Amino acid sequence: MNKIGNRSFEDDALASNLNAILESIAKRKPESIKGKYFAKAQVKTSMGPPLKLNIAPYQPSLQQ
């Protein structure tokens, strides 16, 4: 679980932070792992329902 921002953040700042976290995780994929590295990802506020994320752009095996 990672925190990507605060209530005071603009939408663009939250999206940028989320993108940076997902890219960082994707870049750390060990060579020994084949196929998909992420199974799923969600964003959730402290009291709200989770929102599913499209993680296809962050799947290193799907890029190229």
C-alpha positions as semicolon CSV with decimal commas, in nm:
position;residue;x (nm);y (nm);z (nm)
1;M;0,000;0,000;0,000
2;N;0,132;0,343;-0,096
3;K;-0,001;0,691;-0,035
4;I;-0,009;0,902;-0,351
5;G;-0,131;1,232;-0,212
6;N;-0,356;1,437;0,012
7;R;-0,699;1,589;-0,025
8;S;-0,537;1,922;-0,112
9;F;-0,358;1,781;-0,421
10;E;-0,480;1,868;-0,770
11;D;-0,595;1,583;-0,997
12;D;-0,285;1,618;-1,216
13;A;-0,053;1,584;-0,917
14;L;-0,231;1,269;-0,797
15;A;-0,219;1,114;-1,145
16;S;0,150;1,199;-1,176
17;N;0,231;1,044;-0,838
18;L;0,034;0,728;-0,920
19;N;0,206;0,697;-1,256
20;A;0,548;0,736;-1,092
21;I;0,475;0,460;-0,838
22;L;0,346;0,213;-1,099
23;E;0,639;0,281;-1,334
24;S;0,886;0,237;-1,049
25;I;0,736;-0,099;-0,950
26;A;0,728;-0,217;-1,313
27;K;1,097;-0,128;-1,361
28;R;1,193;-0,343;-1,061
29;K;1,051;-0,663;-1,213
30;P;1,310;-0,939;-1,165
31;E;1,436;-1,107;-1,485
32;S;1,332;-1,447;-1,345
33;I;0,961;-1,355;-1,345
34;K;0,794;-1,432;-1,676
35;G;0,459;-1,291;-1,789
36;K;0,254;-1,040;-1,596
37;Y;0,413;-0,877;-1,294
38;F;0,099;-0,702;-1,165
39;A;-0,223;-0,892;-1,105
40;K;-0,438;-0,588;-1,030
41;A;-0,423;-0,240;-0,880
42;Q;-0,676;-0,022;-0,705
43;V;-0,697;0,334;-0,572
44;K;-0,899;0,400;-0,260
45;T;-0,973;0,694;-0,035
46;S;-0,973;0,629;0,338
47;M;-1,352;0,600;0,352
48;G;-1,454;0,541;-0,011
49;P;-1,490;0,238;-0,235
50;P;-1,186;0,119;-0,434
51;L;-1,146;0,211;-0,801
52;K;-0,988;-0,049;-1,029
53;L;-0,696;0,071;-1,241
54;N;-0,603;-0,029;-1,594
55;I;-0,251;-0,162;-1,542
56;A;-0,185;-0,284;-1,898
57;P;0,049;0,010;-1,976
58;Y;0,266;-0,089;-1,678
59;Q;0,305;-0,456;-1,769
60;P;0,667;-0,478;-1,892
61;S;0,593;-0,804;-2,073
62;L;0,325;-0,632;-2,282
63;Q;0,547;-0,340;-2,385
64;Q;0,773;-0,365;-2,695
